[in-house]
Amino acid sequence: MFRERITRQYQSLSPSFRRIADLILTSHERAAFMSASRLARHVGVDVATVTRFSQQLGYEGFVELIREIQGAVLEEMRESRAPVQERQETAPNPVARMLWRDWANLEKTIQQLPLDKAEEAAELLRTARRVYIVSEDAAAGLSAATQSYLSMIRRGVIALDHGPYNVALALKEVGPEDVIVALGFSDYALTATRALALGKKMGARTIGIIAQADCPIAGEAELLLSCAATEEGYLPSPTAMASILFALSYSLYASNTDAYGRERAQFEEVYADLTNGRPREEEQLEEG
């Protein structure tokens, strides 16, 4: 789809192409019914630049691109976002308004998420020898939470959120049977991006989950999942990204409840040992 094509090439776009890309990514509903000349005037470029931008993305021309955008808008209209927008406008205070904006983030993410790629990502997480989750700053908490969830279903899940040293220490043994998942909200996700590049070089599969187009992870990820995070806001919301990560984790549980049961039983046994404050062998001796 047009969003993924733009996101994957965003880092390499010229300044004039980025102006067009930014309009489409942030206001595709408005861009959908603009002519090439009107869109060009709106962002301050010439019509030929709009045509070249479309071709850069792999379309024959502007008409093919705009028809795809129009199709997406019509589908969203059928889903009817009006109630959420009305609630945002009538929210009694900033907290309620932000909650409705996050609702809109989730709705937009669900509409835009390529489900076939999400399913492929879940399969990679299920079958990989090891899963490395690399994140920075705002996404660090999400990587830790995801590592905790996945570890209740499978083994070999490592969260890397402490900078280049820890990432290098962990990834020195990465190989073709492993998966690297990079999380990023902005263009500051450089370590996560380089981790993907390193992983590809060493044959690992790579998954990127991002919140905005200028995140460099988009240019390195083999599988790319984008979520909405700035629905009329200023700080990137973690809600949609957290939902994607939880959905991926839960899909592993749903596909193999027996494995979850075994891992949970082992966890509860070890946890009981730790909280009782004595080795399991002592309990076994007493029972004997």
C-alpha positions as CSV (number, residue, x, y, z in Angstrom):
1,M,0.0,0.0,0.0
2,F,1.0,3.6,-0.4
3,R,1.8,4.1,3.3
4,E,4.3,1.3,3.4
5,R,5.9,2.4,0.1
6,I,6.4,5.9,1.4
7,T,7.6,4.8,4.8
8,R,10.2,2.4,3.3
9,Q,11.7,5.1,1.1
10,Y,11.2,8.1,3.4
11,Q,14.8,8.4,4.6
12,S,16.1,8.6,1.0
13,L,13.5,11.1,-0.3
14,S,14.5,14.6,-1.4
15,P,13.2,17.6,0.6
16,S,10.5,18.3,-2.1
17,F,9.5,14.6,-2.1
18,R,9.3,14.6,1.7
19,R,6.8,17.5,1.6
20,I,4.5,15.5,-0.6
21,A,5.1,12.4,1.6
22,D,4.3,14.3,4.8
23,L,1.0,15.6,3.4
24,I,-0.1,12.1,2.4
25,L,1.0,10.4,5.6
26,T,-0.5,13.0,7.9
27,S,-3.5,14.1,5.9
28,H,-4.3,11.5,3.3
29,E,-8.0,12.2,3.6
30,R,-7.3,15.7,2.3
31,A,-4.8,14.6,-0.3
32,A,-7.1,11.9,-1.7
33,F,-9.3,14.3,-3.6
34,M,-6.6,16.8,-4.8
35,S,-5.6,17.0,-8.4
36,A,-1.8,16.8,-9.1
37,S,-1.7,20.6,-9.7
38,R,-3.6,21.4,-6.5
39,L,-1.4,19.1,-4.4
40,A,1.7,20.6,-6.0
41,R,0.5,24.1,-5.1
42,H,-0.4,23.0,-1.5
43,V,3.1,21.7,-0.7
44,G,5.0,24.3,-2.8
45,V,6.4,22.1,-5.7
46,D,5.7,21.8,-9.4
47,V,3.4,19.2,-11.0
48,A,6.3,17.3,-12.5
49,T,7.7,16.7,-9.0
50,V,4.4,15.2,-8.0
51,T,4.6,12.8,-11.0
52,R,8.2,11.9,-10.2
53,F,7.3,11.3,-6.6
54,S,4.6,8.8,-7.7
55,Q,7.0,7.0,-10.0
56,Q,9.7,6.9,-7.3
57,L,7.2,4.9,-5.2
58,G,6.7,2.4,-8.0
59,Y,3.5,3.8,-9.5
60,E,3.1,4.5,-13.2
61,G,2.1,8.0,-12.3
62,F,0.0,10.3,-10.0
63,V,-3.3,8.8,-11.1
64,E,-2.5,5.3,-9.9
65,L,-1.2,6.7,-6.6
66,I,-4.2,8.9,-5.9
67,R,-6.7,6.1,-6.8
68,E,-5.1,3.9,-4.2
69,I,-5.3,6.7,-1.6
70,Q,-8.9,7.3,-2.5
71,G,-9.7,3.7,-2.0
72,A,-8.2,3.8,1.4
73,V,-10.2,6.8,2.4
74,L,-13.5,5.3,1.1
75,E,-12.8,2.2,3.2
76,E,-12.2,4.4,6.3
77,M,-15.4,6.2,5.6
78,R,-17.2,3.0,5.6
79,E,-15.7,2.2,9.0
80,S,-17.1,5.5,10.2
81,R,-14.7,7.3,12.5
82,A,-17.2,10.1,13.2
83,P,-18.3,9.0,16.7
84,V,-14.7,9.1,17.9
85,Q,-14.0,12.5,16.4
86,E,-17.1,13.9,18.0
87,R,-16.1,12.5,21.4
88,Q,-12.7,14.1,21.0
89,E,-14.3,17.5,20.3
90,T,-16.7,17.3,23.3
91,A,-14.3,15.7,25.8
92,P,-14.6,17.6,29.1
93,N,-10.9,17.8,29.9
94,P,-7.4,17.2,28.4
95,V,-7.2,13.7,29.9
96,A,-10.4,12.5,28.4
97,R,-9.4,14.1,25.1
98,M,-6.1,12.3,25.0
99,L,-7.9,9.0,25.8
100,W,-10.2,9.5,22.8
101,R,-7.2,10.4,20.7
102,D,-5.6,7.1,21.7
103,W,-8.8,5.4,20.7
104,A,-8.4,7.0,17.3
105,N,-4.7,5.8,17.2
106,L,-5.9,2.2,17.8
107,E,-8.6,2.5,15.2
108,K,-6.3,3.9,12.6
109,T,-3.6,1.3,13.4
110,I,-6.2,-1.6,12.9
111,Q,-7.3,-0.1,9.6
112,Q,-3.8,0.3,8.2
113,L,-2.1,-2.8,9.6
114,P,-1.2,-5.4,6.9
115,L,-2.6,-8.5,8.5
116,D,-0.7,-10.9,6.3
117,K,2.6,-9.4,7.4
118,A,1.4,-9.3,11.0
119,E,0.7,-13.1,10.7
120,E,4.1,-13.6,9.2
121,A,5.8,-11.7,12.0
122,A,3.9,-13.9,14.6
123,E,5.2,-17.0,12.8
124,L,8.8,-15.8,12.9
125,L,8.4,-15.1,16.6
126,R,7.1,-18.6,17.1
127,T,9.7,-20.5,15.2
128,A,12.9,-18.5,15.7
129,R,15.8,-19.9,17.8
130,R,16.2,-16.6,19.6
131,V,14.2,-13.4,19.5
132,Y,16.0,-10.1,20.2
133,I,13.9,-7.1,20.9
134,V,15.9,-3.9,20.4
135,S,14.5,-0.5,21.5
136,E,15.5,2.9,22.8
137,D,14.0,5.6,25.0
138,A,10.2,5.6,25.0
139,A,10.1,2.1,23.5
140,A,12.3,0.5,26.2
141,G,9.4,-0.3,28.5
142,L,7.6,-2.0,25.7
143,S,10.5,-4.3,24.8
144,A,10.7,-5.4,28.5
145,A,7.0,-6.1,28.7
146,T,7.1,-8.0,25.4
147,Q,10.1,-10.0,26.5
148,S,8.1,-10.9,29.7
149,Y,5.0,-12.0,27.8
150,L,6.9,-14.0,25.2
151,S,9.0,-15.7,27.8
152,M,5.8,-17.2,29.2
153,I,5.3,-19.0,25.9
154,R,8.7,-19.7,24.5
155,R,12.4,-19.5,25.5
156,G,15.3,-17.5,24.1
157,V,13.7,-14.0,24.2
158,I,16.1,-11.2,24.9
159,A,15.2,-7.5,25.4
160,L,18.0,-5.1,24.5
161,D,17.3,-1.5,25.7
162,H,20.6,-0.4,27.3
163,G,22.5,1.0,24.4
164,P,25.1,-0.2,21.8
165,Y,27.4,-2.0,24.3
166,N,24.7,-4.4,25.4
167,V,23.3,-4.8,21.9
168,A,26.7,-5.7,20.5
169,L,27.4,-8.2,23.3
170,A,24.1,-10.0,22.6
171,L,24.1,-9.8,18.8
172,K,27.7,-11.2,18.3
173,E,26.2,-14.7,18.1
174,V,23.1,-13.8,16.0
175,G,22.5,-16.1,13.0
176,P,20.0,-17.2,10.3
177,E,17.7,-19.0,12.8
178,D,17.2,-15.8,14.9
179,V,14.8,-12.8,14.6
180,I,15.6,-9.2,15.5
181,V,12.6,-7.0,16.3
182,A,13.3,-3.2,16.4
183,L,10.9,-0.8,18.0
184,G,11.1,3.0,17.3
185,F,9.0,6.1,17.7
186,S,11.2,8.6,15.9
187,D,14.3,9.3,14.0
188,Y,16.4,8.8,17.1
189,A,16.1,5.0,16.9
190,L,19.7,4.6,15.5
191,T,20.9,1.7,17.6
192,A,17.8,-0.3,16.8
193,T,18.2,0.5,13.1
194,R,21.9,-0.6,13.1
195,A,20.9,-3.7,14.9
196,L,18.6,-4.6,12.0
197,A,21.3,-3.9,9.5
198,L,23.8,-6.1,11.4
199,G,21.2,-8.8,11.7
200,K,20.5,-8.9,8.0
201,K,24.2,-9.0,7.3
202,M,24.4,-12.1,9.5
203,G,21.4,-13.7,7.9
204,A,18.8,-13.1,10.7
205,R,15.2,-12.2,9.9
206,T,14.2,-8.7,10.8
207,I,10.9,-7.1,12.0
208,G,10.4,-3.3,12.4
209,I,7.5,-1.8,14.4
210,I,7.5,2.0,14.1
211,A,5.2,5.0,14.9
212,Q,6.2,7.6,12.3
213,A,7.6,7.6,8.8
214,D,10.9,9.3,9.6
215,C,12.0,6.4,11.8
216,P,15.1,4.9,10.1
217,I,14.0,1.4,11.1
218,A,11.7,1.5,8.1
219,G,14.6,1.4,5.7
220,E,16.1,-1.8,7.3
221,A,13.2,-4.0,8.3
222,E,12.3,-7.0,6.2
223,L,8.8,-7.0,7.7
224,L,7.5,-3.5,8.6
225,L,4.5,-2.8,10.8
226,S,3.5,0.8,11.3
227,C,1.2,2.1,14.0
228,A,-0.5,5.5,14.7
229,A,1.1,7.4,17.6
230,T,0.5,11.1,17.1
231,E,-3.2,11.5,16.5
232,E,-3.3,15.3,16.9
233,G,-0.8,15.0,19.7
234,Y,2.8,16.1,20.3
235,L,4.3,13.2,22.3
236,P,4.4,9.7,20.6
237,S,1.8,7.6,22.3
238,P,2.9,4.0,23.1
239,T,-0.7,2.6,23.0
240,A,-0.9,1.4,19.4
241,M,2.6,-0.1,19.4
242,A,1.9,-1.8,22.7
243,S,-1.3,-3.3,21.2
244,I,0.5,-4.7,18.2
245,L,3.2,-6.3,20.5
246,F,0.5,-7.8,22.8
247,A,-1.5,-9.1,19.8
248,L,1.7,-10.8,18.4
249,S,2.5,-12.2,21.8
250,Y,-1.1,-13.4,22.4
251,S,-1.2,-15.1,19.0
252,L,1.7,-17.3,20.0
253,Y,-0.2,-18.3,23.2
254,A,-3.4,-19.0,21.3
255,S,-1.6,-21.2,18.7
256,N,0.1,-23.3,21.4
257,T,-1.7,-23.4,24.7
258,D,0.1,-26.6,25.7
259,A,3.5,-24.9,25.5
260,Y,2.1,-22.0,27.5
261,G,0.9,-24.5,30.1
262,R,4.3,-26.1,30.4
263,E,6.2,-22.8,30.7
264,R,3.7,-21.5,33.2
265,A,3.9,-24.6,35.4
266,Q,7.7,-24.4,35.4
267,F,7.6,-20.7,36.2
268,E,5.2,-21.2,39.1
269,E,7.3,-24.0,40.5
270,V,10.5,-21.9,40.4
271,Y,8.6,-18.8,41.8
272,A,7.3,-20.9,44.7
273,D,10.9,-21.9,45.5
274,L,12.1,-18.4,45.5
275,T,9.2,-16.9,47.5
276,N,9.4,-19.7,50.1
277,G,13.0,-18.8,50.6
278,R,14.4,-22.3,50.6
279,P,15.7,-24.8,47.9
280,R,13.3,-27.2,46.3
281,E,15.4,-30.1,47.5
282,E,14.6,-29.4,51.1
283,E,10.9,-29.6,50.4
284,Q,11.4,-32.9,48.6
285,L,13.3,-34.3,51.6
286,E,10.5,-33.2,54.0
287,E,7.9,-34.8,51.7
288,G,10.0,-38.1,51.6
